[in-house]
Amino acid sequence: AVLKMLVERINSRFKYVTFKMFNFTIDGGEIPTCETLVNGVPFSDANNAAKINAGLDIINTLCEHYNVYAPIFIDNRESVSELIECNSQIINLIVSPADEKLRVA
């Protein structure tokens, strides 16, 4: 019951990700872990857009908790059609075949 409360309290702070905090053995033992899940899918198996948005969710929560905000650089931004809402400044790094030289817009 205590473990369940701990996991629920942690997960309630995030909007898009959850954390799997323990694996359980056949005999009911707990093995501590910390696996990020995006819509129930392990982070490592999520697509690039889901990974970027999951990262933003984690950053948003930490920024809110510590009341500290800093710019966020997002590489491969062309692979994400929609970002979640974020209170930090976002700097998008985008590959553009039409631009042969670095362009700041």
ZIBELNOR-V751306 format. One record per residue. N is the residue number from 1. OMEGA is omega in radians with two decimals (NA if undefined). Layout:
n=[N;N]
omega=[OMEGA;OMEGA]
This chain:
n=[1;2;3;4;5;6;7;8;9;10;11;12;13;14;15;16;17;18;19;20;21;22;23;24;25;26;27;28;29;30;31;32;33;34;35;36;37;38;39;40;41;42;43;44;45;46;47;48;49;50;51;52;53;54;55;56;57;58;59;60;61;62;63;64;65;66;67;68;69;70;71;72;73;74;75;76;77;78;79;80;81;82;83;84;85;86;87;88;89;90;91;92;93;94;95;96;97;98;99;100;101;102;103;104;105]
omega=[-3.14;3.12;-3.14;3.11;3.13;-3.13;3.12;-3.14;3.11;-3.09;-3.13;-3.12;-3.08;-3.11;-2.99;-3.13;2.96;-3.14;3.00;-3.00;-3.09;2.88;-3.13;3.12;-3.14;-3.12;3.06;3.11;3.14;3.04;-3.13;3.06;3.02;-3.10;3.10;3.11;3.09;-3.03;3.11;-3.13;3.09;-3.12;-3.09;-3.13;-3.10;3.09;-3.04;-3.14;3.13;3.12;-3.13;3.13;3.07;3.10;3.10;3.11;3.13;3.11;3.12;-3.11;3.13;3.10;3.14;-3.11;-3.08;-3.11;3.11;-3.11;3.13;3.10;3.12;3.07;3.11;3.10;-3.11;-3.09;3.14;-3.13;-3.11;-3.13;-3.13;3.09;3.03;3.13;-3.09;-3.14;3.12;3.05;3.13;3.07;-3.08;3.04;-2.99;3.02;3.13;-3.12;-3.12;-3.11;3.13;3.11;3.12;3.12;3.09;-3.11;NA]
